[in-house]
Amino acid sequence: MELYGYMFDFSSCVGCLDKAWDFINNMPIEPNANVWVSFLGTCRIHNNVELAKRALEHIFEARP
């Protein structure tokens, strides 16, 4: 999970949110709530409301 976290951080920090979204959704392991919360924060930084809404759905699923 740590390696995936680094890859996600790199993609999202440079503003490639669509690539980061695809990366998270295609990981061979299930992303946990921490991944989605981190992605949500990146969406906030880059003002991407649509992906933030989708990330929130995953957070709510992971943390009922």
N, CA, C and O atoms as a GROMACS GRO file, in nm:
protein
  256
    1MET      N    1   0.083  -0.119   0.000
    1MET     CA    2   0.000   0.000   0.000
    1MET      C    3   0.088   0.126   0.000
    1MET      O    4   0.050   0.228  -0.058
    2GLU      N    5   0.203   0.117   0.065
    2GLU     CA    6   0.291   0.235   0.073
    2GLU      C    7   0.340   0.277  -0.066
    2GLU      O    8   0.342   0.396  -0.098
    3LEU      N    9   0.380   0.180  -0.148
    3LEU     CA   10   0.425   0.211  -0.283
    3LEU      C   11   0.313   0.276  -0.364
    3LEU      O   12   0.337   0.372  -0.437
    4TYR      N   13   0.192   0.226  -0.351
    4TYR     CA   14   0.079   0.286  -0.422
    4TYR      C   15   0.053   0.428  -0.373
    4TYR      O   16   0.015   0.515  -0.450
    5GLY      N   17   0.074   0.449  -0.245
    5GLY     CA   18   0.058   0.583  -0.189
    5GLY      C   19   0.155   0.682  -0.251
    5GLY      O   20   0.119   0.795  -0.280
    6TYR      N   21   0.279   0.639  -0.270
    6TYR     CA   22   0.378   0.727  -0.333
    6TYR      C   23   0.340   0.760  -0.476
    6TYR      O   24   0.351   0.875  -0.519
    7MET      N   25   0.296   0.659  -0.550
    7MET     CA   26   0.256   0.682  -0.689
    7MET      C   27   0.137   0.776  -0.697
    7MET      O   28   0.132   0.865  -0.782
    8PHE      N   29   0.042   0.755  -0.608
    8PHE     CA   30  -0.076   0.841  -0.604
    8PHE      C   31  -0.037   0.984  -0.570
    8PHE      O   32  -0.082   1.079  -0.634
    9ASP      N   33   0.047   1.001  -0.468
    9ASP     CA   34   0.090   1.135  -0.427
    9ASP      C   35   0.159   1.208  -0.541
    9ASP      O   36   0.135   1.327  -0.563
   10PHE      N   37   0.244   1.138  -0.613
   10PHE     CA   38   0.316   1.201  -0.724
   10PHE      C   39   0.218   1.246  -0.831
   10PHE      O   40   0.226   1.359  -0.879
   11SER      N   41   0.126   1.159  -0.869
   11SER     CA   42   0.030   1.194  -0.974
   11SER      C   43  -0.059   1.311  -0.933
   11SER      O   44  -0.082   1.402  -1.012
   12SER      N   45  -0.107   1.308  -0.812
   12SER     CA   46  -0.201   1.410  -0.769
   12SER      C   47  -0.133   1.543  -0.739
   12SER      O   48  -0.192   1.648  -0.763
   13CYS      N   49  -0.011   1.541  -0.689
   13CYS     CA   50   0.057   1.666  -0.656
   13CYS      C   51   0.091   1.749  -0.779
   13CYS      O   52   0.097   1.871  -0.772
   14VAL      N   53   0.113   1.683  -0.890
   14VAL     CA   54   0.145   1.757  -1.012
   14VAL      C   55   0.019   1.797  -1.087
   14VAL      O   56   0.026   1.852  -1.197
   15GLY      N   57  -0.098   1.769  -1.028
   15GLY     CA   58  -0.223   1.814  -1.086
   15GLY      C   59  -0.286   1.718  -1.184
   15GLY      O   60  -0.381   1.754  -1.254
   16CYS      N   61  -0.236   1.597  -1.192
   16CYS     CA   62  -0.293   1.497  -1.284
   16CYS      C   63  -0.401   1.418  -1.211
   16CYS      O   64  -0.386   1.298  -1.188
   17LEU      N   65  -0.508   1.485  -1.174
   17LEU     CA   66  -0.611   1.420  -1.094
   17LEU      C   67  -0.681   1.307  -1.167
   17LEU      O   68  -0.715   1.206  -1.106
   18ASP      N   69  -0.703   1.322  -1.296
   18ASP     CA   70  -0.767   1.214  -1.371
   18ASP      C   71  -0.681   1.089  -1.372
   18ASP      O   72  -0.732   0.978  -1.359
   19LYS      N   73  -0.550   1.106  -1.388
   19LYS     CA   74  -0.459   0.991  -1.385
   19LYS      C   75  -0.454   0.931  -1.245
   19LYS      O   76  -0.449   0.809  -1.230
   20ALA      N   77  -0.454   1.015  -1.143
   20ALA     CA   78  -0.454   0.967  -1.006
   20ALA      C   79  -0.582   0.889  -0.977
   20ALA      O   80  -0.578   0.785  -0.911
   21TRP      N   81  -0.696   0.940  -1.025
   21TRP     CA   82  -0.825   0.871  -1.007
   21TRP      C   83  -0.819   0.733  -1.072
   21TRP      O   84  -0.858   0.634  -1.010
   22ASP      N   85  -0.770   0.727  -1.196
   22ASP     CA   86  -0.759   0.599  -1.265
   22ASP      C   87  -0.664   0.504  -1.192
   22ASP      O   88  -0.691   0.385  -1.181
   23PHE      N   89  -0.554   0.559  -1.143
   23PHE     CA   90  -0.457   0.478  -1.070
   23PHE      C   91  -0.520   0.415  -0.946
   23PHE      O   92  -0.505   0.296  -0.922
   24ILE      N   93  -0.591   0.496  -0.869
   24ILE     CA   94  -0.654   0.446  -0.746
   24ILE      C   95  -0.758   0.337  -0.780
   24ILE      O   96  -0.762   0.234  -0.714
   25ASN      N   97  -0.838   0.361  -0.880
   25ASN     CA   98  -0.943   0.266  -0.915
   25ASN      C   99  -0.893   0.139  -0.981
   25ASN      O  100  -0.967   0.041  -0.990
   26ASN      N  101  -0.769   0.139  -1.028
   26ASN     CA  102  -0.714   0.020  -1.093
   26ASN      C  103  -0.606  -0.049  -1.012
   26ASN      O  104  -0.537  -0.138  -1.062
   27MET      N  105  -0.590  -0.008  -0.885
   27MET     CA  106  -0.493  -0.076  -0.800
   27MET      C  107  -0.538  -0.220  -0.778
   27MET      O  108  -0.658  -0.246  -0.770
   28PRO      N  109  -0.443  -0.314  -0.768
   28PRO     CA  110  -0.482  -0.453  -0.746
   28PRO      C  111  -0.533  -0.480  -0.604
   28PRO      O  112  -0.587  -0.587  -0.576
   29ILE      N  113  -0.515  -0.383  -0.515
   29ILE     CA  114  -0.571  -0.396  -0.380
   29ILE      C  115  -0.674  -0.287  -0.360
   29ILE      O  116  -0.670  -0.183  -0.427
   30GLU      N  117  -0.766  -0.309  -0.269
   30GLU     CA  118  -0.874  -0.214  -0.242
   30GLU      C  119  -0.817  -0.090  -0.171
   30GLU      O  120  -0.756  -0.103  -0.065
   31PRO      N  121  -0.836   0.029  -0.229
   31PRO     CA  122  -0.789   0.150  -0.160
   31PRO      C  123  -0.868   0.172  -0.032
   31PRO      O  124  -0.990   0.156  -0.028
   32ASN      N  125  -0.797   0.210   0.073
   32ASN     CA  126  -0.865   0.232   0.200
   32ASN      C  127  -0.912   0.378   0.210
   32ASN      O  128  -0.889   0.458   0.120
   33ALA      N  129  -0.978   0.409   0.320
   33ALA     CA  130  -1.034   0.543   0.339
   33ALA      C  131  -0.924   0.649   0.339
   33ALA      O  132  -0.948   0.761   0.294
   34ASN      N  133  -0.806   0.616   0.389
   34ASN     CA  134  -0.696   0.714   0.392
   34ASN      C  135  -0.657   0.760   0.252
   34ASN      O  136  -0.625   0.876   0.232
   35VAL      N  137  -0.659   0.668   0.157
   35VAL     CA  138  -0.628   0.704   0.019
   35VAL      C  139  -0.731   0.802  -0.033
   35VAL      O  140  -0.696   0.903  -0.096
   36TRP      N  141  -0.859   0.773  -0.007
   36TRP     CA  142  -0.966   0.860  -0.057
   36TRP      C  143  -0.965   0.996   0.012
   36TRP      O  144  -0.994   1.097  -0.052
   37VAL      N  145  -0.933   0.999   0.140
   37VAL     CA  146  -0.925   1.127   0.212
   37VAL      C  147  -0.810   1.211   0.155
   37VAL      O  148  -0.824   1.332   0.138
   38SER      N  149  -0.699   1.147   0.127
   38SER     CA  150  -0.587   1.218   0.067
   38SER      C  151  -0.624   1.272  -0.071
   38SER      O  152  -0.591   1.385  -0.105
   39PHE      N  153  -0.693   1.191  -0.149
   39PHE     CA  154  -0.737   1.235  -0.281
   39PHE      C  155  -0.835   1.351  -0.269
   39PHE      O  156  -0.831   1.445  -0.349
   40LEU      N  157  -0.923   1.345  -0.171
   40LEU     CA  158  -1.018   1.454  -0.148
   40LEU      C  159  -0.945   1.584  -0.120
   40LEU      O  160  -0.983   1.689  -0.171
   41GLY      N  161  -0.840   1.579  -0.039
   41GLY     CA  162  -0.761   1.698  -0.010
   41GLY      C  163  -0.694   1.754  -0.134
   41GLY      O  164  -0.685   1.876  -0.152
   42THR      N  165  -0.648   1.665  -0.220
   42THR     CA  166  -0.587   1.709  -0.345
   42THR      C  167  -0.690   1.773  -0.436
   42THR      O  168  -0.661   1.872  -0.504
   43CYS      N  169  -0.810   1.718  -0.438
   43CYS     CA  170  -0.918   1.779  -0.517
   43CYS      C  171  -0.947   1.920  -0.468
   43CYS      O  172  -0.973   2.010  -0.548
   44ARG      N  173  -0.943   1.940  -0.338
   44ARG     CA  174  -0.967   2.072  -0.281
   44ARG      C  175  -0.859   2.171  -0.326
   44ARG      O  176  -0.888   2.284  -0.363
   45ILE      N  177  -0.735   2.126  -0.321
   45ILE     CA  178  -0.623   2.212  -0.362
   45ILE      C  179  -0.636   2.254  -0.508
   45ILE      O  180  -0.608   2.368  -0.544
   46HIS      N  181  -0.680   2.160  -0.592
   46HIS     CA  182  -0.689   2.186  -0.735
   46HIS      C  183  -0.830   2.227  -0.780
   46HIS      O  184  -0.857   2.235  -0.900
   47ASN      N  185  -0.918   2.251  -0.684
   47ASN     CA  186  -1.055   2.298  -0.712
   47ASN      C  187  -1.132   2.208  -0.809
   47ASN      O  188  -1.199   2.257  -0.900
   48ASN      N  189  -1.122   2.077  -0.788
   48ASN     CA  190  -1.195   1.983  -0.872
   48ASN      C  191  -1.311   1.927  -0.791
   48ASN      O  192  -1.297   1.827  -0.720
   49VAL      N  193  -1.426   1.992  -0.803
   49VAL     CA  194  -1.544   1.957  -0.723
   49VAL      C  195  -1.601   1.822  -0.765
   49VAL      O  196  -1.644   1.744  -0.680
   50GLU      N  197  -1.602   1.794  -0.894
   50GLU     CA  198  -1.663   1.670  -0.942
   50GLU      C  199  -1.591   1.546  -0.888
   50GLU      O  200  -1.655   1.453  -0.840
   51LEU      N  201  -1.459   1.546  -0.897
   51LEU     CA  202  -1.385   1.431  -0.844
   51LEU      C  203  -1.392   1.427  -0.692
   51LEU      O  204  -1.389   1.319  -0.633
   52ALA      N  205  -1.402   1.542  -0.628
   52ALA     CA  206  -1.417   1.546  -0.482
   52ALA      C  207  -1.547   1.478  -0.440
   52ALA      O  208  -1.549   1.404  -0.341
   53LYS      N  209  -1.654   1.502  -0.513
   53LYS     CA  210  -1.782   1.437  -0.482
   53LYS      C  211  -1.771   1.286  -0.495
   53LYS      O  212  -1.823   1.211  -0.412
   54ARG      N  213  -1.702   1.242  -0.598
   54ARG     CA  214  -1.687   1.098  -0.619
   54ARG      C  215  -1.599   1.036  -0.512
   54ARG      O  216  -1.624   0.924  -0.468
   55ALA      N  217  -1.495   1.109  -0.469
   55ALA     CA  218  -1.409   1.060  -0.361
   55ALA      C  219  -1.488   1.049  -0.231
   55ALA      O  220  -1.470   0.954  -0.154
   56LEU      N  221  -1.574   1.146  -0.205
   56LEU     CA  222  -1.657   1.142  -0.084
   56LEU      C  223  -1.745   1.018  -0.080
   56LEU      O  224  -1.764   0.959   0.026
   57GLU      N  225  -1.798   0.978  -0.194
   57GLU     CA  226  -1.880   0.857  -0.199
   57GLU      C  227  -1.799   0.736  -0.152
   57GLU      O  228  -1.849   0.653  -0.077
   58HIS      N  229  -1.673   0.728  -0.194
   58HIS     CA  230  -1.587   0.617  -0.153
   58HIS      C  231  -1.553   0.626  -0.005
   58HIS      O  232  -1.545   0.524   0.064
   59ILE      N  233  -1.534   0.746   0.045
   59ILE     CA  234  -1.506   0.763   0.188
   59ILE      C  235  -1.625   0.716   0.270
   59ILE      O  236  -1.608   0.645   0.370
   60PHE      N  237  -1.745   0.755   0.230
   60PHE     CA  238  -1.864   0.714   0.303
   60PHE      C  239  -1.884   0.563   0.298
   60PHE      O  240  -1.933   0.504   0.394
   61GLU      N  241  -1.846   0.500   0.187
   61GLU     CA  242  -1.855   0.354   0.177
   61GLU      C  243  -1.754   0.287   0.269
   61GLU      O  244  -1.783   0.184   0.331
   62ALA      N  245  -1.635   0.345   0.278
   62ALA     CA  246  -1.529   0.285   0.360
   62ALA      C  247  -1.548   0.311   0.508
   62ALA      O  248  -1.504   0.232   0.592
   63ARG      N  249  -1.613   0.422   0.541
   63ARG     CA  250  -1.636   0.458   0.681
   63ARG      C  251  -1.785   0.480   0.704
   63ARG      O  252  -1.832   0.594   0.705
   64PRO      N  253  -1.858   0.370   0.722
   64PRO     CA  254  -2.004   0.386   0.740
   64PRO      C  255  -2.040   0.458   0.869
   64PRO      O  256  -2.158   0.478   0.898
   0.00000   0.00000   0.00000
